[in-house]
Amino acid sequence: MTITTEEELAKLKAIGSICAQVLDKMAAALRPGITTAELDDLGRILLEQAGARSAPQLTYDFPGATCISVNEEIAHGIPGARVIQPGDLVNIDVSAEKDGVFADMGASYVVPPVTDILARLTRDGRKAMWAGIKQVAPGAPLANIGNAIGKFAKKNGYTLITNLASHGVGDSLHDEPGEIPTWPDKSERRKIADGLVFTIEPFLSLGGKYAMDSAKDDGWTLVSRPPALCVQYEHTIVATKRGPVVVTLP
């Protein structure tokens, strides 16, 4: 999607705010003893109350309103009977549609008690995302995003998952310009267009390099290879002459 009117921007901000509010309320409900299915039910109800529809269900017939990935799972976890335990690392990804416009966001959380390792990883996961967001400007190379995230990761001793990319969003869940690397990629030569809508979502890890199908073989759930802790943070962004506009804020 490329924003050309104030009406388009208003619709994008509306669905972005809905995603953010749903994610915040799901995160607040995250506690030992709750199942991922119960957490997902909350997300589904909140989306319905806001007049929005789950984007993964609408687009891919995903078996959940949201994606909830726990510990060894790093993306596309299917909500179910899994019970959240103290110390779990949980990623919640909320993407939704309203009035024909899509937004996408995600974040990783630690259920107390929080170890020093996970406190640092989650803190730096957010920093990695913002390092990429700061590179957004019309006319700038898309590669600047991955280069900035890669520089941050290398400086702080992390790896990046290099087969889960950011993407265009807006007219659909996965929109033009297609995949956008959040790691250094010398083959990336495209420029950021004014008004372009896309996500920035690095997967920062303590050793992981690729996302692979899990042993569950459910067609969705992905794990890190080699096995390692991993976090993901994601916002939907609009590139404007005034700088990046983050629409997935409450």
TORKOL-4160 file (C-alpha; in steps of 0.2 Angstrom, whole numbers, padded with zeros to 4 digits, m for minus):
250
<pt num="1" X="0000" Y="0000" Z="0000"/>
<pt num="2" X="0006" Y="0018" Z="m0004"/>
<pt num="3" X="m0004" Y="0031" Z="0006"/>
<pt num="4" X="m0010" Y="0045" Z="m0006"/>
<pt num="5" X="m0024" Y="0053" Z="0004"/>
<pt num="6" X="m0028" Y="0058" Z="0022"/>
<pt num="7" X="m0043" Y="0046" Z="0022"/>
<pt num="8" X="m0032" Y="0031" Z="0018"/>
<pt num="9" X="m0020" Y="0036" Z="0032"/>
<pt num="10" X="m0034" Y="0038" Z="0044"/>
<pt num="11" X="m0041" Y="0021" Z="0040"/>
<pt num="12" X="m0023" Y="0014" Z="0042"/>
<pt num="13" X="m0021" Y="0022" Z="0059"/>
<pt num="14" X="m0038" Y="0016" Z="0065"/>
<pt num="15" X="m0034" Y="m0002" Z="0062"/>
<pt num="16" X="m0016" Y="0000" Z="0068"/>
<pt num="17" X="m0023" Y="0007" Z="0084"/>
<pt num="18" X="m0035" Y="m0008" Z="0086"/>
<pt num="19" X="m0020" Y="m0020" Z="0084"/>
<pt num="20" X="m0010" Y="m0011" Z="0097"/>
<pt num="21" X="m0024" Y="m0010" Z="0110"/>
<pt num="22" X="m0028" Y="m0029" Z="0107"/>
<pt num="23" X="m0010" Y="m0033" Z="0109"/>
<pt num="24" X="m0008" Y="m0023" Z="0125"/>
<pt num="25" X="m0023" Y="m0031" Z="0133"/>
<pt num="26" X="m0017" Y="m0049" Z="0128"/>
<pt num="27" X="0000" Y="m0045" Z="0136"/>
<pt num="28" X="m0009" Y="m0039" Z="0152"/>
<pt num="29" X="m0018" Y="m0055" Z="0153"/>
<pt num="30" X="m0002" Y="m0066" Z="0151"/>
<pt num="31" X="0001" Y="m0076" Z="0167"/>
<pt num="32" X="0005" Y="m0093" Z="0173"/>
<pt num="33" X="m0009" Y="m0105" Z="0171"/>
<pt num="34" X="m0018" Y="m0097" Z="0156"/>
<pt num="35" X="m0018" Y="m0107" Z="0140"/>
<pt num="36" X="m0013" Y="m0100" Z="0123"/>
<pt num="37" X="m0031" Y="m0104" Z="0117"/>
<pt num="38" X="m0038" Y="m0094" Z="0131"/>
<pt num="39" X="m0026" Y="m0079" Z="0127"/>
<pt num="40" X="m0031" Y="m0081" Z="0108"/>
<pt num="41" X="m0050" Y="m0081" Z="0113"/>
<pt num="42" X="m0047" Y="m0064" Z="0121"/>
<pt num="43" X="m0039" Y="m0057" Z="0106"/>
<pt num="44" X="m0053" Y="m0063" Z="0095"/>
<pt num="45" X="m0066" Y="m0056" Z="0106"/>
<pt num="46" X="m0057" Y="m0039" Z="0106"/>
<pt num="47" X="m0055" Y="m0038" Z="0088"/>
<pt num="48" X="m0074" Y="m0042" Z="0085"/>
<pt num="49" X="m0079" Y="m0029" Z="0097"/>
<pt num="50" X="m0068" Y="m0016" Z="0088"/>
<pt num="51" X="m0076" Y="m0021" Z="0071"/>
<pt num="52" X="m0060" Y="m0029" Z="0065"/>
<pt num="53" X="m0056" Y="m0046" Z="0057"/>
<pt num="54" X="m0041" Y="m0057" Z="0061"/>
<pt num="55" X="m0029" Y="m0055" Z="0046"/>
<pt num="56" X="m0021" Y="m0073" Z="0047"/>
<pt num="57" X="m0038" Y="m0081" Z="0047"/>
<pt num="58" X="m0045" Y="m0070" Z="0033"/>
<pt num="59" X="m0030" Y="m0072" Z="0022"/>
<pt num="60" X="m0023" Y="m0089" Z="0026"/>
<pt num="61" X="m0037" Y="m0098" Z="0036"/>
<pt num="62" X="m0025" Y="m0099" Z="0050"/>
<pt num="63" X="m0031" Y="m0109" Z="0065"/>
<pt num="64" X="m0032" Y="m0095" Z="0077"/>
<pt num="65" X="m0036" Y="m0076" Z="0078"/>
<pt num="66" X="m0018" Y="m0072" Z="0083"/>
<pt num="67" X="m0001" Y="m0081" Z="0082"/>
<pt num="68" X="0006" Y="m0085" Z="0099"/>
<pt num="69" X="0023" Y="m0093" Z="0100"/>
<pt num="70" X="0031" Y="m0100" Z="0116"/>
<pt num="71" X="0049" Y="m0103" Z="0120"/>
<pt num="72" X="0056" Y="m0114" Z="0107"/>
<pt num="73" X="0043" Y="m0107" Z="0095"/>
<pt num="74" X="0048" Y="m0091" Z="0086"/>
<pt num="75" X="0034" Y="m0088" Z="0074"/>
<pt num="76" X="0016" Y="m0093" Z="0068"/>
<pt num="77" X="0013" Y="m0103" Z="0084"/>
<pt num="78" X="m0005" Y="m0110" Z="0084"/>
<pt num="79" X="m0015" Y="m0106" Z="0100"/>
<pt num="80" X="m0021" Y="m0122" Z="0109"/>
<pt num="81" X="m0020" Y="m0131" Z="0125"/>
<pt num="82" X="m0002" Y="m0126" Z="0130"/>
<pt num="83" X="m0002" Y="m0119" Z="0147"/>
<pt num="84" X="0009" Y="m0104" Z="0151"/>
<pt num="85" X="0022" Y="m0107" Z="0164"/>
<pt num="86" X="0033" Y="m0095" Z="0175"/>
<pt num="87" X="0048" Y="m0089" Z="0165"/>
<pt num="88" X="0041" Y="m0093" Z="0148"/>
<pt num="89" X="0046" Y="m0082" Z="0133"/>
<pt num="90" X="0030" Y="m0078" Z="0123"/>
<pt num="91" X="0028" Y="m0069" Z="0107"/>
<pt num="92" X="0011" Y="m0062" Z="0102"/>
<pt num="93" X="0008" Y="m0057" Z="0084"/>
<pt num="94" X="m0008" Y="m0047" Z="0080"/>
<pt num="95" X="m0013" Y="m0043" Z="0063"/>
<pt num="96" X="m0031" Y="m0037" Z="0057"/>
<pt num="97" X="m0042" Y="m0029" Z="0044"/>
<pt num="98" X="m0055" Y="m0016" Z="0045"/>
<pt num="99" X="m0063" Y="m0006" Z="0031"/>
<pt num="100" X="m0052" Y="m0015" Z="0019"/>
<pt num="101" X="m0036" Y="m0010" Z="0027"/>
<pt num="102" X="m0023" Y="m0021" Z="0036"/>
<pt num="103" X="m0010" Y="m0018" Z="0050"/>
<pt num="104" X="0002" Y="m0030" Z="0058"/>
<pt num="105" X="0012" Y="m0029" Z="0074"/>
<pt num="106" X="0020" Y="m0041" Z="0087"/>
<pt num="107" X="0030" Y="m0041" Z="0103"/>
<pt num="108" X="0039" Y="m0054" Z="0114"/>
<pt num="109" X="0036" Y="m0055" Z="0133"/>
<pt num="110" X="0043" Y="m0064" Z="0148"/>
<pt num="111" X="0032" Y="m0071" Z="0161"/>
<pt num="112" X="0040" Y="m0068" Z="0178"/>
<pt num="113" X="0052" Y="m0072" Z="0185"/>
<pt num="114" X="0063" Y="m0064" Z="0172"/>
<pt num="115" X="0081" Y="m0070" Z="0170"/>
<pt num="116" X="0095" Y="m0057" Z="0166"/>
<pt num="117" X="0097" Y="m0065" Z="0149"/>
<pt num="118" X="0079" Y="m0063" Z="0144"/>
<pt num="119" X="0078" Y="m0046" Z="0151"/>
<pt num="120" X="0092" Y="m0041" Z="0140"/>
<pt num="121" X="0086" Y="m0050" Z="0125"/>
<pt num="122" X="0069" Y="m0042" Z="0125"/>
<pt num="123" X="0076" Y="m0025" Z="0129"/>
<pt num="124" X="0088" Y="m0026" Z="0114"/>
<pt num="125" X="0074" Y="m0034" Z="0103"/>
<pt num="126" X="0065" Y="m0018" Z="0104"/>
<pt num="127" X="0081" Y="m0008" Z="0101"/>
<pt num="128" X="0085" Y="m0018" Z="0085"/>
<pt num="129" X="0067" Y="m0014" Z="0079"/>
<pt num="130" X="0069" Y="0005" Z="0082"/>
<pt num="131" X="0086" Y="0005" Z="0074"/>
<pt num="132" X="0078" Y="m0001" Z="0058"/>
<pt num="133" X="0063" Y="0011" Z="0060"/>
<pt num="134" X="0075" Y="0026" Z="0061"/>
<pt num="135" X="0081" Y="0023" Z="0044"/>
<pt num="136" X="0064" Y="0025" Z="0036"/>
<pt num="137" X="0063" Y="0040" Z="0024"/>
<pt num="138" X="0057" Y="0043" Z="0006"/>
<pt num="139" X="0070" Y="0040" Z="m0006"/>
<pt num="140" X="0082" Y="0030" Z="0006"/>
<pt num="141" X="0088" Y="0013" Z="0002"/>
<pt num="142" X="0077" Y="m0001" Z="0009"/>
<pt num="143" X="0094" Y="m0010" Z="0013"/>
<pt num="144" X="0098" Y="0004" Z="0026"/>
<pt num="145" X="0085" Y="m0005" Z="0037"/>
<pt num="146" X="0093" Y="m0022" Z="0037"/>
<pt num="147" X="0111" Y="m0014" Z="0038"/>
<pt num="148" X="0106" Y="m0004" Z="0054"/>
<pt num="149" X="0098" Y="m0019" Z="0062"/>
<pt num="150" X="0113" Y="m0030" Z="0057"/>
<pt num="151" X="0125" Y="m0017" Z="0064"/>
<pt num="152" X="0116" Y="m0017" Z="0081"/>
<pt num="153" X="0115" Y="m0036" Z="0082"/>
<pt num="154" X="0133" Y="m0038" Z="0078"/>
<pt num="155" X="0139" Y="m0025" Z="0090"/>
<pt num="156" X="0129" Y="m0033" Z="0104"/>
<pt num="157" X="0133" Y="m0051" Z="0101"/>
<pt num="158" X="0117" Y="m0057" Z="0093"/>
<pt num="159" X="0112" Y="m0066" Z="0077"/>
<pt num="160" X="0097" Y="m0063" Z="0066"/>
<pt num="161" X="0084" Y="m0075" Z="0058"/>
<pt num="162" X="0087" Y="m0072" Z="0040"/>
<pt num="163" X="0073" Y="m0080" Z="0032"/>
<pt num="164" X="0059" Y="m0071" Z="0041"/>
<pt num="165" X="0057" Y="m0054" Z="0033"/>
<pt num="166" X="0047" Y="m0038" Z="0035"/>
<pt num="167" X="0034" Y="m0035" Z="0021"/>
<pt num="168" X="0023" Y="m0023" Z="0013"/>
<pt num="169" X="0006" Y="m0021" Z="0021"/>
<pt num="170" X="m0010" Y="m0011" Z="0020"/>
<pt num="171" X="m0021" Y="m0017" Z="0005"/>
<pt num="172" X="m0017" Y="m0035" Z="0011"/>
<pt num="173" X="m0008" Y="m0043" Z="0025"/>
<pt num="174" X="0007" Y="m0046" Z="0014"/>
<pt num="175" X="0008" Y="m0032" Z="0001"/>
<pt num="176" X="0020" Y="m0024" Z="m0011"/>
<pt num="177" X="0034" Y="m0022" Z="m0011"/>
<pt num="178" X="0035" Y="m0040" Z="m0005"/>
<pt num="179" X="0048" Y="m0046" Z="0007"/>
<pt num="180" X="0060" Y="m0033" Z="0015"/>
<pt num="181" X="0076" Y="m0040" Z="0024"/>
<pt num="182" X="0079" Y="m0035" Z="0042"/>
<pt num="183" X="0097" Y="m0041" Z="0040"/>
<pt num="184" X="0112" Y="m0035" Z="0029"/>
<pt num="185" X="0108" Y="m0040" Z="0011"/>
<pt num="186" X="0119" Y="m0034" Z="m0003"/>
<pt num="187" X="0106" Y="m0039" Z="m0016"/>
<pt num="188" X="0093" Y="m0027" Z="m0009"/>
<pt num="189" X="0094" Y="m0012" Z="m0021"/>
<pt num="190" X="0076" Y="m0004" Z="m0020"/>
<pt num="191" X="0072" Y="0013" Z="m0013"/>
<pt num="192" X="0058" Y="0018" Z="m0001"/>
<pt num="193" X="0044" Y="0027" Z="m0009"/>
<pt num="194" X="0035" Y="0041" Z="m0001"/>
<pt num="195" X="0019" Y="0035" Z="0008"/>
<pt num="196" X="0025" Y="0017" Z="0007"/>
<pt num="197" X="0017" Y="0006" Z="0021"/>
<pt num="198" X="0027" Y="m0009" Z="0028"/>
<pt num="199" X="0032" Y="m0018" Z="0043"/>
<pt num="200" X="0049" Y="m0018" Z="0052"/>
<pt num="201" X="0050" Y="m0034" Z="0062"/>
<pt num="202" X="0068" Y="m0041" Z="0066"/>
<pt num="203" X="0070" Y="m0058" Z="0074"/>
<pt num="204" X="0084" Y="m0055" Z="0086"/>
<pt num="205" X="0092" Y="m0071" Z="0093"/>
<pt num="206" X="0106" Y="m0079" Z="0104"/>
<pt num="207" X="0113" Y="m0089" Z="0090"/>
<pt num="208" X="0098" Y="m0093" Z="0079"/>
<pt num="209" X="0100" Y="m0090" Z="0060"/>
<pt num="210" X="0085" Y="m0098" Z="0051"/>
<pt num="211" X="0067" Y="m0102" Z="0055"/>
<pt num="212" X="0062" Y="m0120" Z="0051"/>
<pt num="213" X="0046" Y="m0130" Z="0053"/>
<pt num="214" X="0044" Y="m0137" Z="0071"/>
<pt num="215" X="0043" Y="m0155" Z="0075"/>
<pt num="216" X="0024" Y="m0153" Z="0077"/>
<pt num="217" X="0024" Y="m0153" Z="0058"/>
<pt num="218" X="0007" Y="m0143" Z="0059"/>
<pt num="219" X="0011" Y="m0133" Z="0043"/>
<pt num="220" X="0013" Y="m0117" Z="0053"/>
<pt num="221" X="0024" Y="m0117" Z="0069"/>
<pt num="222" X="0042" Y="m0111" Z="0066"/>
<pt num="223" X="0057" Y="m0114" Z="0077"/>
<pt num="224" X="0075" Y="m0108" Z="0077"/>
<pt num="225" X="0089" Y="m0117" Z="0069"/>
<pt num="226" X="0101" Y="m0119" Z="0077"/>
<pt num="227" X="0090" Y="m0120" Z="0092"/>
<pt num="228" X="0092" Y="m0103" Z="0102"/>
<pt num="229" X="0081" Y="m0090" Z="0111"/>
<pt num="230" X="0073" Y="m0078" Z="0099"/>
<pt num="231" X="0062" Y="m0062" Z="0101"/>
<pt num="232" X="0052" Y="m0053" Z="0088"/>
<pt num="233" X="0046" Y="m0035" Z="0088"/>
<pt num="234" X="0035" Y="m0027" Z="0075"/>
<pt num="235" X="0027" Y="m0011" Z="0070"/>
<pt num="236" X="0018" Y="m0005" Z="0054"/>
<pt num="237" X="0026" Y="0010" Z="0047"/>
<pt num="238" X="0022" Y="0024" Z="0034"/>
<pt num="239" X="0037" Y="0032" Z="0026"/>
<pt num="240" X="0033" Y="0051" Z="0025"/>
<pt num="241" X="0044" Y="0067" Z="0022"/>
<pt num="242" X="0042" Y="0071" Z="0040"/>
<pt num="243" X="0050" Y="0054" Z="0045"/>
<pt num="244" X="0043" Y="0037" Z="0049"/>
<pt num="245" X="0025" Y="0037" Z="0056"/>
<pt num="246" X="0021" Y="0022" Z="0067"/>
<pt num="247" X="0003" Y="0017" Z="0065"/>
<pt num="248" X="0002" Y="0003" Z="0077"/>
<pt num="249" X="0002" Y="0013" Z="0093"/>
<pt num="250" X="m0013" Y="0013" Z="0105"/>
